[in-house]
Amino acid sequence: MKTQYYQVLISAETTAQGLRILDSLMAKQLILGGPVFNGPSKFLWNFKASSVPGEMQKDELRIDEHDYCYAITFTREDLKQQLIEEAENTSVEQVCMISFVPMEGNASLIELLEGTFAGREKPHAPPKPVDAVAALTFVQSKDIPSRTRKSVPEPVATYLSANNRHDIEAMLVLFATDAVVKDEGQERRGRVAIREWMEETTRRSQPVLEVAEIVNQGSSTVVTASVSTKSGGAPVRLRFAFKVDGSQIARLEIS
């Protein structure tokens, strides 16, 4: 039977309360974790049985307006009931609202979820916080491959970045001593010939690559990119097929 996963929404009065609920659920490997969103809200509420001043305890519906929070996370079918119990025990709200939205995730998300829940049946110490934060910034599209290491092998990422800086030395050191480059139907073998090709290409056109697609297949990585030159003409779409051997480029074919 196919495993059912859920996106989970858990209510909280404040961001701090939402984060505390996430902490308690993550400590028992019941969820992946996720963000706590805060914003203006309105609710229909009957204050008859609520812990409010006596003059507000009337048997009628009122519209309550205030900032409110939701924690959003993911879980698995067999963990739902324990999640509910843990969240309700941790919440300080009169009614902790929890909803489960059935979902189908992509393969990467499902793998991440299964890794999160793996081994939870065995006794283990609660996960410890890490003293680190995501340090985000803005980068040009052409520089993304050099920052997203998982998407492309290290020597290919470094080559793409060095190419756009026209840094011949940084590019050349990435190639194996007997590497082959094939461009415009001609092959250059060895670093001496590859250097000559780089110098001529840089002098003639100073190409800049804007990556459109990256496909990894074993030791081969194919990068499709729009290539602009100093001539200012329309960009040309080219295919860069890299064969990587360890930390070095063994072959590059441009077509």
Backbone torsions as a table, in degrees:
resi	resn	phi	psi	omega
1	MET	NA	138.2	-178.9
2	LYS	-70.4	133.1	179.6
3	THR	-69.4	134.2	178.3
4	GLN	-97.1	129.2	176.5
5	TYR	-111.8	158.2	-177.7
6	TYR	-135.6	143.8	162.9
7	GLN	-88.7	133.2	-172.1
8	VAL	-117.0	134.7	174.0
9	LEU	-115.0	126.9	-177.2
10	ILE	-126.5	125.8	-176.5
11	SER	-78.1	154.1	176.3
12	ALA	-156.6	145.5	-179.1
13	GLU	-73.9	-31.4	-178.8
14	THR	-137.5	163.7	177.5
15	THR	-60.7	-41.3	179.7
16	ALA	-60.1	-40.1	178.2
17	GLN	-66.7	-40.7	178.4
18	GLY	-61.3	-42.7	179.0
19	LEU	-66.3	-36.4	178.2
20	ARG	-65.2	-39.0	176.9
21	ILE	-64.3	-44.1	177.6
22	LEU	-59.9	-43.0	179.6
23	ASP	-58.4	-44.8	-177.1
24	SER	-66.9	-35.5	179.8
25	LEU	-75.3	-37.7	178.3
26	MET	-69.1	-32.3	179.7
27	ALA	-61.2	-26.6	179.9
28	LYS	-106.5	13.4	178.2
29	GLN	53.4	43.9	178.8
30	LEU	-96.0	-15.8	-177.6
31	ILE	-143.9	165.8	172.9
32	LEU	-78.8	-33.9	-171.1
33	GLY	108.2	177.6	-179.1
34	GLY	164.1	-169.1	-175.8
35	PRO	-86.2	160.4	169.5
36	VAL	-114.5	118.4	-179.1
37	PHE	-99.7	142.3	-179.4
38	ASN	-128.0	140.3	177.8
39	GLY	-173.5	171.3	179.0
40	PRO	-64.6	146.1	-177.9
41	SER	-150.2	163.6	174.1
42	LYS	-137.5	140.4	178.8
43	PHE	-135.0	145.4	165.6
44	LEU	-82.0	127.6	-173.9
45	TRP	-145.2	137.4	172.9
46	ASN	-102.4	116.2	-173.3
47	PHE	-88.3	9.4	-174.4
48	LYS	-56.1	-42.8	-176.3
49	ALA	-109.4	17.8	-177.1
50	SER	-90.9	158.7	178.1
51	SER	-83.6	76.1	-179.3
52	VAL	-131.0	165.1	176.6
53	PRO	-53.4	148.7	-173.9
54	GLY	-53.1	-39.0	-176.9
55	GLU	-67.1	-15.6	178.6
56	MET	-93.9	-11.6	-176.0
57	GLN	-81.9	75.4	-179.9
58	LYS	-117.9	146.5	-178.4
59	ASP	-83.3	73.5	178.8
60	GLU	-158.7	155.2	179.1
61	LEU	-80.1	135.1	175.1
62	ARG	-124.0	157.3	173.4
63	ILE	-98.0	116.3	-179.2
64	ASP	-102.4	124.9	-177.4
65	GLU	-120.3	124.0	177.2
66	HIS	-168.5	169.3	174.2
67	ASP	-68.7	147.2	-176.6
68	TYR	-148.3	162.3	-174.6
69	CYS	-130.0	154.3	169.8
70	TYR	-137.6	133.7	169.8
71	ALA	-92.8	135.5	-179.0
72	ILE	-118.6	128.3	-176.4
73	THR	-151.9	-168.7	-179.1
74	PHE	-133.6	148.6	175.5
75	THR	-149.5	-173.9	-176.9
76	ARG	-123.1	155.7	-174.6
77	GLU	-50.4	-47.2	-174.3
78	ASP	-72.8	-6.6	-177.7
79	LEU	-105.3	-2.6	-173.0
80	LYS	-58.7	-51.6	-174.2
81	GLN	-64.0	-42.6	178.7
82	GLN	-66.2	-35.3	176.5
83	LEU	-61.4	-46.8	-179.8
84	ILE	-58.4	-48.1	-177.6
85	GLU	-62.5	-43.3	-178.4
86	GLU	-67.6	-42.6	-179.2
87	ALA	-65.6	-42.3	179.7
88	GLU	-66.1	-36.0	177.9
89	ASN	-68.6	-32.4	-177.4
90	THR	-84.5	-32.0	-177.1
91	SER	-66.1	147.6	175.5
92	VAL	-103.6	3.7	179.9
93	GLU	-77.4	152.9	173.3
94	GLN	-63.2	-40.2	175.7
95	VAL	-128.7	111.3	174.7
96	CYS	-89.3	111.5	-176.1
97	MET	-88.2	122.0	-178.7
98	ILE	-127.3	126.7	177.7
99	SER	-127.7	147.2	-178.9
100	PHE	-119.4	122.3	179.9
101	VAL	-109.0	111.5	179.2
102	PRO	-57.7	141.0	-176.4
103	MET	-144.7	157.7	169.8
104	GLU	-118.6	112.8	-179.0
105	GLY	-92.7	163.1	173.3
106	ASN	-71.2	168.1	-173.8
107	ALA	-59.4	-37.7	-178.2
108	SER	-66.0	-40.9	178.7
109	LEU	-66.5	-44.1	-179.7
110	ILE	-62.0	-40.2	177.3
111	GLU	-63.0	-40.1	178.2
112	LEU	-64.0	-43.0	179.5
113	LEU	-64.1	-45.5	-179.5
114	GLU	-64.1	-36.0	175.7
115	GLY	-65.0	-35.1	178.5
116	THR	-66.4	-39.8	-175.4
117	PHE	-89.5	-9.0	-176.6
118	ALA	-62.6	135.6	175.0
119	GLY	76.9	7.2	-176.4
120	ARG	-70.2	-17.9	179.8
121	GLU	-71.4	-20.7	-178.0
122	LYS	-92.1	149.7	176.8
123	PRO	-60.6	137.9	-179.7
124	HIS	-157.1	155.6	176.5
125	ALA	-73.8	147.7	177.6
126	PRO	-58.8	146.0	178.1
127	PRO	-61.7	143.6	-178.2
128	LYS	-97.8	143.4	175.8
129	PRO	-64.1	149.5	176.6
130	VAL	-108.6	139.4	-178.5
131	ASP	-83.3	74.6	-178.6
132	ALA	-158.1	153.5	176.8
133	VAL	-134.4	157.8	174.2
134	ALA	-72.9	125.1	-179.3
135	ALA	-105.9	93.8	-174.2
136	LEU	-93.6	152.7	176.7
137	THR	-154.0	176.5	176.3
138	PHE	-100.0	136.2	176.8
139	VAL	-134.6	157.0	175.6
140	GLN	-71.0	151.5	-177.2
141	SER	-55.4	-38.0	-176.9
142	LYS	-65.6	-18.6	-178.2
143	ASP	-94.7	-6.5	-176.4
144	ILE	-58.4	-44.4	-178.7
145	PRO	-58.1	-29.4	-178.3
146	SER	-80.3	-11.6	179.5
147	ARG	-103.3	-29.0	-178.0
148	THR	-96.2	84.7	-170.5
149	ARG	-65.8	-31.3	-178.1
150	LYS	-67.4	-27.4	-172.9
151	SER	-79.9	-15.1	-174.5
152	VAL	-156.1	141.5	178.6
153	PRO	-57.5	149.9	-175.2
154	GLU	-52.5	-50.3	-178.0
155	PRO	-64.4	-31.8	178.4
156	VAL	-70.1	-45.2	178.4
157	ALA	-59.3	-43.8	-179.5
158	THR	-66.4	-39.0	178.4
159	TYR	-61.2	-46.4	-178.2
160	LEU	-60.9	-42.9	179.3
161	SER	-66.5	-45.2	-179.6
162	ALA	-65.6	-35.7	178.1
163	ASN	-59.7	-43.2	-177.7
164	ASN	-73.4	-15.1	172.8
165	ARG	-94.1	-6.1	-175.7
166	HIS	58.0	40.3	-178.7
167	ASP	-96.4	93.6	-174.3
168	ILE	-63.5	-42.8	-177.9
169	GLU	-62.9	-42.0	-179.8
170	ALA	-66.1	-33.4	177.3
171	MET	-74.1	-45.8	-172.6
172	LEU	-62.2	-39.3	-176.5
173	VAL	-65.5	-16.4	-179.3
174	LEU	-77.6	-19.1	-175.5
175	PHE	-89.4	142.1	173.6
176	ALA	-64.3	157.5	-176.0
177	THR	-61.7	-27.7	179.6
178	ASP	-110.1	24.8	-177.9
179	ALA	-65.1	159.7	179.8
180	VAL	-124.9	135.0	172.8
181	VAL	-120.0	127.9	177.1
182	LYS	-116.7	118.7	-178.3
183	ASP	-143.0	135.1	-179.4
184	GLU	53.9	36.1	176.3
185	GLY	82.0	-3.5	-178.1
186	GLN	-110.1	141.1	178.3
187	GLU	-103.0	137.9	172.7
188	ARG	-120.8	126.9	-178.1
189	ARG	-115.5	132.6	178.4
190	GLY	89.1	158.1	-173.1
191	ARG	-66.7	-32.0	179.8
192	VAL	-63.0	-48.1	-179.9
193	ALA	-68.0	-35.9	179.8
194	ILE	-68.7	-37.3	176.3
195	ARG	-61.1	-45.1	179.8
196	GLU	-59.9	-41.2	177.9
197	TRP	-63.5	-44.6	179.3
198	MET	-61.8	-45.2	-178.3
199	GLU	-64.0	-42.3	179.8
200	GLU	-66.0	-43.9	-179.5
201	THR	-64.8	-41.5	179.9
202	THR	-66.9	-43.2	179.8
203	ARG	-63.8	-40.4	-173.6
204	ARG	-78.8	-40.8	-170.4
205	SER	-133.4	-18.1	-177.0
206	GLN	46.1	62.9	-174.5
207	PRO	-67.8	143.8	174.6
208	VAL	-125.8	127.8	-175.4
209	LEU	-100.8	131.8	169.9
210	GLU	-113.9	108.3	-172.0
211	VAL	-69.7	132.3	177.3
212	ALA	-106.4	-33.7	-176.5
213	GLU	-156.5	145.0	175.7
214	ILE	-131.2	127.3	178.8
215	VAL	-126.0	121.1	178.2
216	ASN	-99.7	130.1	177.0
217	GLN	-137.9	94.7	-177.6
218	GLY	62.6	-123.7	179.9
219	SER	-87.1	2.6	-178.5
220	SER	-106.9	140.6	175.5
221	THR	-131.4	124.8	179.8
222	VAL	-109.5	121.5	180.0
223	VAL	-110.8	123.6	173.6
224	THR	-101.9	128.7	-174.3
225	ALA	-145.1	152.8	169.6
226	SER	-89.7	126.7	-174.7
227	VAL	-110.3	119.9	175.1
228	SER	-102.8	151.0	180.0
229	THR	-128.0	168.8	-178.0
230	LYS	-66.6	-14.2	179.4
231	SER	-69.5	-19.7	176.6
232	GLY	83.5	7.9	178.2
233	GLY	-73.1	179.0	179.4
234	ALA	-64.8	140.2	178.3
235	PRO	-58.4	147.7	179.1
236	VAL	-110.8	134.4	179.6
237	ARG	-87.0	120.6	-178.2
238	LEU	-127.0	160.0	-179.4
239	ARG	-114.3	122.7	179.6
240	PHE	-110.0	110.0	-178.3
241	ALA	-102.8	110.4	-179.3
242	PHE	-100.1	139.6	166.6
243	LYS	-115.9	121.3	-173.6
244	VAL	-107.0	135.9	176.0
245	ASP	-121.7	98.1	-176.9
246	GLY	68.4	-119.7	-178.3
247	SER	-99.6	10.1	-177.3
248	GLN	-126.4	156.7	176.2
249	ILE	-88.5	121.7	180.0
250	ALA	-90.8	-29.9	-178.4
251	ARG	-155.0	142.1	173.2
252	LEU	-134.6	123.9	177.9
253	GLU	-123.0	124.3	-177.5
254	ILE	-109.0	128.0	-178.6
255	SER	-145.3	NA	NA
